[in-house]
Amino acid sequence: MLAADNLNNYALSMLDLGKPDQAKNEWEAAVDLAPSHWQSVANQTMFLWRMGELDDEEAYRRLSELETQGDASDESVDVLV
């Protein structure tokens, strides 16, 4: 999961630097590498939703699915959904 953590952090840095396309690519790589890495899934979902690439229903579905993943603590996911 360390690689997914690194990619997720790098994506956040790219977003802070005004490079949303690079951030999008890094989140895609993180989620491809570790589909159960809830931080990457959550950040990617919120990013795509804010960019208008996901509708409300799909964003909610993705975030709700995190509740069933072993990596996510209940408290963390409850804040998202």
C-alpha positions as MATLAB code, in Angstrom:
seq = 'MLAADNLNNYALSMLDLGKPDQAKNEWEAAVDLAPSHWQSVANQTMFLWRMGELDDEEAYRRLSELETQGDASDESVDVLV';
ca = [
       0.000    0.000    0.000;
       2.996    2.285    0.354;
       3.134    2.874   -3.393;
      -0.563    3.820   -3.461;
       0.027    6.167   -0.517;
       2.875    7.811   -2.402;
       0.866    8.160   -5.610;
      -2.087    9.594   -3.688;
       0.146   12.137   -1.947;
       1.800   13.034   -5.241;
      -1.625   13.552   -6.830;
      -2.596   15.913   -4.021;
       0.664   17.818   -4.522;
       0.040   18.116   -8.260;
      -3.433   19.449   -7.566;
      -1.994   22.022   -5.146;
       0.487   23.056   -7.845;
      -2.326   23.650  -10.336;
      -1.703   20.520  -12.393;
      -5.065   18.729  -12.350;
      -4.296   16.523  -15.364;
      -1.214   15.141  -13.638;
      -3.190   14.657  -10.418;
      -5.839   12.725  -12.330;
      -3.171   10.446  -13.832;
      -1.583    9.783  -10.440;
      -4.913    8.865   -8.837;
      -5.682    6.554  -11.730;
      -2.331    4.833  -11.198;
      -2.902    4.586   -7.437;
      -6.358    3.051   -7.815;
      -5.151    0.675  -10.543;
      -2.314   -0.435   -8.274;
      -4.405   -0.787   -5.116;
      -8.182   -0.675   -5.729;
      -8.839   -1.054   -2.005;
      -6.696    1.947   -1.019;
      -9.578    3.977    0.301;
      -7.738    7.298    0.484;
      -6.929    7.162   -3.231;
     -10.433    6.050   -4.166;
     -11.992    8.789   -2.031;
      -9.717   11.545   -3.318;
     -10.070   10.429   -6.942;
     -13.848   10.246   -6.589;
     -14.138   13.716   -5.074;
     -11.791   15.154   -7.705;
     -13.714   13.611  -10.605;
     -17.019   14.733   -9.090;
     -15.796   18.312   -8.679;
     -14.531   18.291  -12.271;
     -17.975   17.187  -13.467;
     -16.735   13.798  -14.644;
     -18.897   11.890  -12.150;
     -22.506   12.580  -11.316;
     -23.775   12.646   -7.739;
     -25.104    9.101   -7.881;
     -21.843    7.563   -9.108;
     -19.771    9.525   -6.600;
     -22.039    8.392   -3.773;
     -21.886    4.787   -4.982;
     -18.088    4.811   -5.036;
     -17.822    6.359   -1.592;
     -20.453    4.012   -0.172;
     -18.532    0.999   -1.474;
     -15.581    2.030    0.669;
     -17.534    0.950    3.746;
     -17.173   -2.686    2.688;
     -13.425   -2.532    2.120;
     -11.155   -3.845    4.825;
      -8.692   -0.940    4.694;
     -11.150    1.777    5.604;
     -12.027    2.408    9.201;
     -15.693    2.996    9.871;
     -15.050    6.475   11.234;
     -13.106    7.549    8.151;
     -15.739    6.416    5.684;
     -18.652    7.750    7.725;
     -17.202   11.230    7.333;
     -17.175   10.816    3.555;
     -20.670    9.449    3.034;
];
